[in-house]
Structures are given as structure tokens and as C-alpha cells.
């Protein structure tokens, strides 16, 4: 029985979809003005695991992850670069898709873009005006009237009066209330604009997600996710907009993944302490990054540091070493390992506990492989099957163990030639030469393993 910590109610609840057997979920995706960083990677991986597990549980899942392809940051970056906005966004959308693919993130069912849903956005704003939740400010801007929505603050737990007391009032403020936020922004010189009943302009960020999610999934759907930084004001404003426009409950379950921290300090572009996915990939394999993300429960902070990525590499090395050399067979069904794994995932997607179960399974494979290779192969298949739910352990063990990270650039052919020289030296009882070759390989980051099956090697 799957239970999810619902940030709307602030407690763990049994997951019951609106329509039996079907799940509709929406996750706030990327604003495409730069390369994806580690925080984006966490959102991609966390909700990919949710998507995979819901499918594994037998649900027919419609997964919508949007793209924000028009906002202030995009406009500013395009101006800085001297390029067209469409060219900028297309370039970074492609880069995002490449990053997601290398991290083994499944494509969502739908991936709407704000600029292709402009009519849906305009229609929702018009409904909000008609229902008394929004107003034309008279200068081409349209604002949401926060005071008209009784439930404002129910997701974040913030009191509107406290927010109002701390709000900064701008000179010549045209909003009726400091908490009111823009649904439509009047056109400015040099900015892209669309026609509207209130004059040429472009949408506010919050209304984009309300329009895209309800258009793709209906007025009321099961699950909405995103980073913890979006809980307020973005998701709070989404609720106000969507429920104000439709008169229906917007979402049943709200999930937010925790912040990424760099050496115990919150990752932030303003602090200059963030890493793009591509920068990390220069030193670590993509599966190691994905594994590292899964070592923390999704709601907890994720602390980045080289030692944590090194630990991820060591863990995957243990798993792939356990899988190495075993024939491919069907998984052994109905194991206690699977029961424990599913119980961990049912507990609010507890991936650290699920990984602990996989470690126990790998130890069992190593324990039985010399006595019963058939059983070991069945358990190895089970390890791969469970790993697939997390999006890991699907590569050929040799491909991973002889993988991409090599300190001095030795090729596979060079390594194999040195191993053959060592075998020859050992056969001639030239132990000094054999040790010299082993030491040479160790200095190059190559670990040798002598066993009944001969000598195998791995990087790292």
C-alpha cells in the first residue's frame, strides 16, 4: 500500500487515485535559459523514480512535465547573448533532453511549452476576471486578487496577513493589495508579446503552469510535484488560480523534493556554488550521479561533495561486481528481497532503504555464486529487475567496471596487453615483473582481481 507525504496536509497518506488504476501527475519542469544543474537533475531523477514505481505498481500514468520557454530570465539571457529567444530556448531544450537521457530519465507522457498554450492561458485569465478573482489594472497588466481566495496559504502554511505586513510597497504601486501577483504583463519595448483583450503582453509565470496542467490533465488531478523552492509562491499561486478559475479542487497530493546543498551550504547561482550536470559528468559517470541522488530520501536535503560521488562509484562497483560473469536468466520470483524493496518504496518512495535491500541482495549473490551458479544468476536477475525500478544496474557489468573514468587514458587494449604480460611473467615465476605490472596498473587507476575465472579488471 503506497503512502505519500502530502505537503497539502503535512502528513503521510495512503495514495488513492481519483480514477482507479490511473494516475495523472504534473511536475514543474525547467525554465530553459541555461544548462541544467544538479538541482534540476534531482527533480528529473526523483520524479522519474515516482513515474517508474507507479507504473510498476500497475497504474496507467499520464506524466506531464512542462517547459517554461518565456519569462524574464529567458528574455534577459537572449538580450545578453544577442540571439533570438526561440533560438536560445531551442538550444537549451535540446541540452536538457540530452542531460535527461544520459541520466536514464524516461520521457514524460506530455511535455507542454508555455508559448504553445497561450490561448489556454488567456482563457483562464478571462475566467478569473469573470469570477471576481482577477482585475485589469488599467495599464495592460492583469493581477490576481489574493484576498478573494479564502484558501490562500493552505499549501505553504503562510498567513496572508503576516505576508501582507512584511510586503514591500513599490512607488506608484498599481496593485490593490501587496500580495496580488501578475497574470498578464503589458508589453515592453523589445520584448516578445501576444495579443490579448487587455493589450499586447505576455503571461506571468504562475498562470502558465495552471493553464498547462489543467489543459493536459483536467481541472482536478492526482499528484503535483516540484522542487521545495516552488512551494511558495509558485505552487501556492497555482492553487489559487486553478481553483479560482474552475471552482474545483486542483490537486490531491503535493510532493516537493528537498534542496541540494554544496558542502552543507544551499546551492545557489547567486553564491556561485552550483555545478551543471555536464561539469559533474566530466569526472563521474551518469549512473553514479543518479545513484548519488537516490541515496537521500527525496524530501531531505541532498549534500553534494566529491566523497559522496566517490561513495556512489564504490557502491555501483560492488553491485556490478556481483552481477559480473553470471548468465542471464529470469529473476527468482517472490523473494523476501522484493517484498522488502517494495515495502521501502511504498513508504513515501524511501530510496535509501530500497538501496539497502539491494546491498543485501548483492551480498547473497556473492555468498551463493560458488556453490550454486544457477541460483546466483536468478538472484542477479532479481537485482537487475529491482534496480530497473530505480533506473540503475541495467548496463553490462564489464561496460561499467571498465568505464569512462580513467586517470591516465590507458585504453582497454593497453590494459589487456599488460595483463597478458603479467600472466606470462607469473607463468615464468618472474614475480618481480608480475608485481611491477600490477603496480603500474594500480597507479593508472586499474584494479585487478585474480580468481577461478582468471584475471578480471575494473577502473577505480
C-alpha positions as CSV (number, residue, x, y, z in Angstrom):
1,X,0.0,0.0,0.0
2,X,1.7,3.2,-1.2
3,X,1.8,6.1,1.2
4,X,2.9,9.6,0.2
5,X,3.8,12.5,2.4
6,X,1.3,15.1,1.2
7,X,2.5,18.6,1.6
8,X,-1.0,19.9,1.4
9,X,-2.0,18.1,4.6
10,X,1.6,17.9,6.0
11,X,1.2,14.1,6.8
12,X,1.8,10.8,5.1
13,X,-1.3,9.4,3.5
14,X,-2.4,6.3,1.6
15,X,-2.3,7.0,-2.1
16,X,-5.8,6.6,-3.7
17,X,-6.1,7.9,-7.3
18,X,-9.1,9.8,-8.4
19,X,-9.8,7.2,-11.1
20,X,-9.0,3.6,-10.1
21,X,-6.0,2.2,-12.0
22,X,-5.0,5.6,-13.5
23,X,-2.7,8.4,-12.2
24,X,-2.4,11.9,-13.6
25,X,0.7,13.7,-12.4
26,X,2.3,17.1,-13.2
27,X,5.8,18.2,-12.4
28,X,7.1,21.7,-12.8
29,X,10.0,21.4,-15.3
30,X,12.8,23.6,-16.5
31,X,13.0,27.3,-17.4
32,X,15.2,27.0,-20.4
33,X,17.8,29.8,-20.3
34,X,20.9,27.8,-19.2
35,X,22.3,24.3,-18.8
36,X,20.7,22.1,-16.2
37,X,22.4,22.0,-12.9
38,X,22.5,19.4,-10.1
39,X,19.2,20.8,-8.6
40,X,17.5,20.2,-11.9
41,X,19.0,16.7,-12.0
42,X,17.4,15.9,-8.7
43,X,13.9,17.0,-9.9
44,X,14.4,14.9,-13.0
45,X,15.5,11.8,-11.2
46,X,13.2,12.0,-8.2
47,X,10.0,12.2,-10.3
48,X,11.3,9.7,-12.8
49,X,11.5,7.2,-10.0
50,X,8.0,8.1,-8.9
51,X,6.8,7.6,-12.5
52,X,8.6,4.3,-12.8
53,X,7.3,3.0,-9.5
54,X,3.7,4.0,-10.2
55,X,3.9,2.1,-13.5
56,X,5.5,-0.9,-11.7
57,X,2.5,-0.9,-9.3
58,X,0.3,-1.3,-12.4
59,X,-1.0,2.2,-12.8
60,X,-1.7,3.8,-16.2
61,X,0.2,7.0,-15.7
62,X,-0.1,10.3,-17.6
63,X,3.1,12.2,-16.6
64,X,3.2,15.9,-17.7
65,X,6.4,17.8,-17.2
66,X,6.2,21.3,-18.6
67,X,8.8,23.6,-20.2
68,X,8.8,27.3,-19.3
69,X,10.1,28.9,-22.6
70,X,9.1,32.6,-21.9
71,X,9.9,34.6,-18.8
72,X,12.2,37.4,-17.6
73,X,15.3,35.3,-17.3
74,X,14.9,33.9,-20.8
75,X,14.4,37.4,-22.2
76,X,17.4,38.8,-20.3
77,X,19.7,36.0,-21.3
78,X,18.7,36.3,-25.0
79,X,19.4,40.0,-24.9
80,X,22.8,39.4,-23.2
81,X,23.7,36.9,-25.9
82,X,22.3,38.9,-28.7
83,X,20.2,36.0,-30.0
84,X,16.6,35.3,-30.7
85,X,14.6,33.9,-27.8
86,X,13.4,30.9,-29.9
87,X,17.0,30.0,-30.8
88,X,18.0,30.3,-27.1
89,X,15.2,28.2,-25.8
90,X,15.5,25.5,-28.5
91,X,19.2,25.2,-27.7
92,X,18.7,24.6,-24.0
93,X,15.6,22.4,-24.5
94,X,17.9,20.1,-26.6
95,X,20.6,20.2,-24.0
96,X,18.0,19.4,-21.3
97,X,16.8,16.4,-23.2
98,X,20.4,15.2,-23.7
99,X,21.1,15.5,-20.0
100,X,17.9,13.7,-19.1
101,X,18.6,10.9,-21.5
102,X,22.2,10.3,-20.2
103,X,20.7,10.2,-16.6
104,X,18.4,7.5,-17.8
105,X,15.3,9.6,-17.2
106,X,12.2,8.4,-19.1
107,X,10.4,10.9,-21.3
108,X,7.2,12.2,-19.8
109,X,3.9,11.4,-21.5
110,X,3.5,15.1,-22.4
111,X,5.9,18.0,-22.4
112,X,3.9,21.2,-23.0
113,X,5.6,24.6,-23.6
114,X,4.1,27.8,-22.3
115,X,4.3,29.5,-25.7
116,X,2.2,26.8,-27.3
117,X,-0.6,27.2,-24.7
118,X,-1.1,30.9,-25.0
119,X,-4.9,30.6,-25.8
120,X,-5.4,28.4,-22.7
121,X,-3.6,31.0,-20.6
122,X,-5.7,33.8,-22.0
123,X,-8.9,31.8,-21.4
124,X,-8.0,31.1,-17.8
125,X,-7.2,34.7,-17.1
126,X,-10.6,35.7,-18.6
127,X,-12.4,33.2,-16.3
128,X,-10.6,34.6,-13.3
129,X,-11.7,38.1,-14.1
130,X,-15.3,36.9,-14.7
131,X,-15.4,35.1,-11.4
132,X,-14.0,38.1,-9.5
133,X,-10.5,36.7,-8.7
134,X,-8.6,39.0,-11.1
135,X,-8.7,42.5,-12.3
136,X,-7.4,44.6,-15.2
137,X,-5.1,47.2,-13.6
138,X,-5.8,49.7,-16.5
139,X,-2.3,49.8,-17.8
140,X,-2.3,46.4,-19.7
141,X,-1.4,44.4,-16.6
142,X,-3.8,41.9,-15.1
143,X,-3.5,40.9,-11.4
144,X,-4.8,38.0,-9.3
145,X,-6.7,39.4,-6.2
146,X,-5.3,37.2,-3.4
147,X,-7.8,38.5,-0.8
148,X,-10.6,37.0,-2.9
149,X,-9.3,33.4,-2.5
150,X,-10.1,32.2,1.0
151,X,-7.7,29.2,1.0
152,X,-4.6,31.2,0.2
153,X,-1.7,29.8,2.2
154,X,-3.1,26.3,2.7
155,X,-0.1,24.6,1.0
156,X,2.7,26.6,2.4
157,X,1.1,27.3,5.8
158,X,1.8,31.0,5.4
159,X,-0.7,33.5,6.8
160,X,-1.7,36.2,4.3
161,X,-1.8,38.8,7.0
162,X,1.7,38.1,8.0
163,X,2.8,38.2,4.4
164,X,0.9,41.5,3.8
165,X,2.6,43.1,6.9
166,X,6.0,42.2,5.6
167,X,5.4,43.2,2.0
168,X,7.4,45.9,0.4
169,X,5.2,48.6,-1.3
170,X,6.6,49.9,-4.5
171,X,6.3,53.6,-5.6
172,X,3.3,54.2,-7.8
173,X,2.0,50.7,-7.0
174,X,-1.0,49.8,-9.1
175,X,-1.9,46.6,-7.3
176,X,-4.8,46.7,-5.0
177,X,-3.1,44.5,-2.5
178,X,0.7,44.0,-2.0
179,X,0.1,40.2,-2.3
180,X,-1.6,40.4,-5.7
181,X,0.5,38.9,-8.5
182,X,0.7,39.3,-12.2
183,X,-1.3,37.1,-14.5
184,X,-0.6,39.2,-17.6
185,X,2.2,41.7,-18.1
186,X,1.9,44.6,-20.6
187,X,4.3,44.6,-23.4
188,X,7.6,46.4,-23.1
189,X,9.8,47.6,-25.9
190,X,12.0,44.9,-27.4
191,X,10.1,42.1,-25.6
192,X,8.0,39.3,-27.3
193,X,4.3,39.9,-26.9
194,X,1.0,38.3,-27.7
195,X,-2.4,39.8,-28.4
196,X,-4.9,39.8,-25.5
197,X,-8.2,41.5,-24.5
198,X,-6.1,43.8,-22.2
199,X,-3.5,44.7,-24.8
200,X,-0.3,43.1,-26.1
201,X,1.8,41.4,-23.5
202,X,2.9,38.1,-22.1
203,X,1.8,35.8,-19.2
204,X,3.1,35.7,-15.7
205,X,5.0,32.6,-14.7
206,X,2.4,31.2,-12.3
207,X,-0.5,31.2,-14.7
208,X,1.5,29.2,-17.3
209,X,1.6,26.1,-15.1
210,X,-2.1,26.4,-14.1
211,X,-3.2,26.6,-17.7
212,X,-0.9,23.8,-19.0
213,X,-1.6,21.4,-16.1
214,X,-5.4,21.7,-16.3
215,X,-5.4,21.6,-20.1
216,X,-3.4,18.3,-20.1
217,X,-4.8,16.6,-17.0
218,X,-8.2,18.2,-16.3
219,X,-9.3,20.6,-13.6
220,X,-8.7,18.0,-10.8
221,X,-5.8,15.6,-10.9
222,X,-3.9,13.3,-8.6
223,X,-0.3,14.5,-8.0
224,X,1.7,17.6,-8.4
225,X,5.5,17.8,-7.8
226,X,8.5,20.1,-8.0
227,X,11.4,21.4,-6.0
228,X,10.9,22.7,-2.5
229,X,11.7,26.2,-3.6
230,X,8.5,26.2,-5.7
231,X,6.1,25.5,-2.8
232,X,5.8,29.3,-2.2
233,X,4.8,31.3,-4.0
234,X,4.6,29.4,-7.2
235,X,2.6,26.4,-6.2
236,X,0.5,28.4,-3.7
237,X,-0.4,30.7,-6.6
238,X,-1.2,27.8,-8.9
239,X,-3.8,26.5,-6.4
240,X,-5.3,30.0,-6.1
241,X,-5.5,30.4,-9.8
242,X,-6.7,27.0,-10.7
243,X,-9.3,26.6,-8.0
244,X,-10.5,30.2,-8.6
245,X,-11.0,29.6,-12.3
246,X,-12.6,26.1,-12.1
247,X,-14.3,26.1,-8.7
248,X,-12.9,22.6,-8.2
249,X,-10.1,21.2,-6.0
250,X,-6.9,21.4,-8.0
251,X,-4.6,18.6,-6.8
252,X,-4.9,15.8,-4.2
253,X,-1.2,15.1,-3.4
254,X,1.6,17.6,-3.4
255,X,5.3,16.4,-3.4
256,X,8.4,18.6,-3.1
257,X,12.0,17.3,-3.3
258,X,14.5,18.9,-0.9
259,X,17.2,21.4,-1.7
260,X,20.7,20.5,-2.9
261,X,23.5,21.7,-0.7
262,X,27.1,22.1,-1.6
263,X,29.3,21.3,1.4
264,X,26.4,22.0,3.7
265,X,25.5,25.3,2.1
266,X,22.4,25.7,-0.1
267,X,23.3,25.6,-3.8
268,X,22.6,28.9,-5.4
269,X,23.7,30.7,-8.6
270,X,24.0,33.9,-6.6
271,X,26.6,32.3,-4.4
272,X,28.4,30.8,-7.3
273,X,28.4,27.3,-5.7
274,X,26.4,25.3,-8.3
275,X,27.5,22.7,-10.8
276,X,25.9,21.8,-14.1
277,X,25.2,18.2,-14.9
278,X,27.8,18.4,-17.6
279,X,30.5,19.6,-15.3
280,X,29.9,16.7,-13.0
281,X,29.9,14.3,-15.9
282,X,33.5,15.3,-16.7
283,X,34.5,13.4,-13.5
284,X,31.7,10.9,-12.8
285,X,29.6,8.6,-14.8
286,X,25.9,9.4,-15.2
287,X,24.8,6.4,-13.3
288,X,26.9,7.5,-10.4
289,X,25.2,10.8,-10.3
290,X,21.8,9.2,-10.4
291,X,22.7,6.7,-7.7
292,X,24.0,9.6,-5.5
293,X,20.7,11.4,-5.9
294,X,18.9,8.3,-4.7
295,X,21.0,7.9,-1.6
296,X,18.9,10.6,0.1
297,X,15.1,10.4,0.7
298,X,13.6,12.8,-1.8
299,X,12.2,15.2,0.8
300,X,15.6,15.5,2.6
301,X,18.4,17.9,1.7
302,X,21.0,16.4,-0.7
303,X,24.6,17.4,0.2
304,X,27.0,17.4,-2.7
305,X,30.6,16.6,-2.3
306,X,33.3,14.6,-4.1
307,X,33.2,12.0,-1.3
308,X,29.5,11.3,-1.9
309,X,30.1,10.8,-5.6
310,X,33.1,8.5,-4.8
311,X,30.8,6.5,-2.4
312,X,28.3,6.2,-5.2
313,X,31.0,4.9,-7.5
314,X,32.1,2.4,-4.9
315,X,28.5,1.2,-4.4
316,X,27.9,0.7,-8.1
317,X,31.2,-1.2,-8.4
318,X,30.0,-3.6,-5.7
319,X,26.7,-4.2,-7.5
320,X,28.2,-4.7,-10.9
321,X,30.9,-6.9,-9.5
322,X,28.2,-9.1,-8.0
323,X,26.5,-9.2,-11.4
324,X,29.7,-9.9,-13.3
325,X,30.1,-13.2,-15.1
326,X,26.7,-14.6,-14.4
327,X,24.4,-15.9,-17.2
328,X,21.2,-14.0,-18.0
329,X,18.1,-15.9,-16.7
330,X,14.7,-14.9,-15.4
331,X,14.5,-13.3,-11.9
332,X,13.7,-15.5,-9.0
333,X,10.2,-14.5,-8.2
334,X,8.6,-13.9,-4.8
335,X,11.8,-13.2,-2.9
336,X,11.9,-11.6,0.5
337,X,14.2,-9.1,-1.1
338,X,11.5,-7.9,-3.5
339,X,9.0,-7.7,-0.6
340,X,11.3,-5.5,1.4
341,X,12.2,-3.4,-1.6
342,X,8.5,-2.7,-2.4
343,X,7.8,-2.0,1.2
344,X,10.5,0.6,1.2
345,X,9.2,2.2,-1.9
346,X,5.6,2.1,-0.6
347,X,6.9,4.2,2.4
348,X,6.9,7.5,0.5
349,X,9.5,6.3,-2.0
350,X,12.2,5.6,0.5
351,X,15.1,5.0,-1.9
352,X,17.8,4.8,0.7
353,X,16.1,1.9,2.3
354,X,15.4,0.3,-1.1
355,X,19.1,0.6,-1.9
356,X,20.0,-1.1,1.4
357,X,17.8,-4.0,0.3
358,X,19.8,-4.2,-3.0
359,X,23.0,-4.3,-1.0
360,X,21.7,-7.3,1.0
361,X,20.7,-9.0,-2.3
362,X,24.2,-8.4,-3.8
363,X,25.8,-10.0,-0.7
364,X,23.6,-13.0,-1.1
365,X,24.6,-13.3,-4.8
366,X,28.3,-13.3,-3.7
367,X,27.6,-15.9,-1.0
368,X,26.0,-18.5,-3.2
369,X,27.7,-18.0,-6.6
370,X,30.5,-20.5,-6.0
371,X,28.1,-23.2,-4.7
372,X,25.0,-22.7,-7.0
373,X,25.6,-20.5,-10.1
374,X,22.0,-21.1,-11.2
375,X,20.6,-19.6,-8.0
376,X,23.1,-16.8,-8.1
377,X,22.1,-16.0,-11.7
378,X,18.4,-15.9,-10.7
379,X,19.2,-13.5,-7.8
380,X,21.3,-11.4,-10.1
381,X,18.3,-11.1,-12.5
382,X,16.2,-10.1,-9.5
383,X,18.8,-7.4,-8.6
384,X,18.6,-6.0,-12.1
385,X,14.8,-6.1,-12.1
386,X,14.6,-4.2,-8.8
387,X,17.4,-1.8,-9.9
388,X,15.4,-1.0,-13.1
389,X,12.6,0.5,-10.9
390,X,15.3,3.0,-9.7
391,X,16.7,3.4,-13.2
392,X,20.1,1.8,-12.3
393,X,22.0,-1.5,-12.9
394,X,20.9,-2.0,-16.5
395,X,24.4,-1.8,-18.1
396,X,26.7,-4.6,-18.9
397,X,28.9,-5.1,-15.8
398,X,32.1,-5.0,-17.9
399,X,31.0,-1.8,-19.5
400,X,30.5,-0.1,-16.2
401,X,33.6,-1.7,-14.5
402,X,35.8,-0.8,-17.4
403,X,34.0,2.5,-17.8
404,X,34.7,6.1,-18.6
405,X,36.8,7.3,-15.6
406,X,40.5,6.6,-16.3
407,X,43.2,8.7,-14.8
408,X,45.9,8.4,-17.5
409,X,44.0,7.4,-20.6
410,X,45.0,3.7,-20.9
411,X,42.8,2.0,-23.5
412,X,41.2,-1.4,-23.0
413,X,43.7,-2.9,-25.4
414,X,46.6,-1.5,-23.5
415,X,45.2,-2.8,-20.2
416,X,44.6,-6.2,-21.6
417,X,48.1,-6.4,-23.1
418,X,49.6,-5.5,-19.7
419,X,47.5,-8.2,-18.1
420,X,48.7,-10.8,-20.6
421,X,52.3,-9.7,-19.9
422,X,51.7,-10.2,-16.2
423,X,50.2,-13.7,-16.8
424,X,53.3,-14.6,-18.8
425,X,55.5,-13.3,-16.1
426,X,53.7,-15.3,-13.4
427,X,53.8,-18.5,-15.6
428,X,57.6,-18.0,-15.8
429,X,57.7,-17.3,-12.0
430,X,59.0,-13.8,-12.6
431,X,57.2,-12.5,-9.6
432,X,59.0,-9.1,-9.6
433,X,57.8,-8.4,-13.1
434,X,54.3,-9.5,-12.3
435,X,54.2,-7.2,-9.3
436,X,55.6,-4.3,-11.3
437,X,52.8,-4.6,-13.9
438,X,50.2,-4.8,-11.1
439,X,51.6,-1.7,-9.5
440,X,51.7,0.1,-12.9
441,X,48.0,-0.7,-13.4
442,X,47.1,0.3,-9.9
443,X,48.8,3.7,-10.4
444,X,46.7,4.1,-13.5
445,X,43.5,3.5,-11.5
446,X,43.1,-0.1,-12.7
447,X,42.2,-2.7,-10.1
448,X,43.0,-6.4,-10.9
449,X,41.0,-9.3,-9.4
450,X,42.6,-12.8,-9.7
451,X,40.1,-15.6,-9.3
452,X,38.9,-19.0,-10.6
453,X,37.8,-17.4,-13.8
454,X,41.2,-15.8,-14.4
455,X,42.1,-12.2,-14.1
456,X,39.5,-9.5,-14.4
457,X,39.9,-5.8,-14.1
458,X,38.0,-2.6,-13.5
459,X,38.7,1.1,-13.4
460,X,38.8,2.8,-10.0
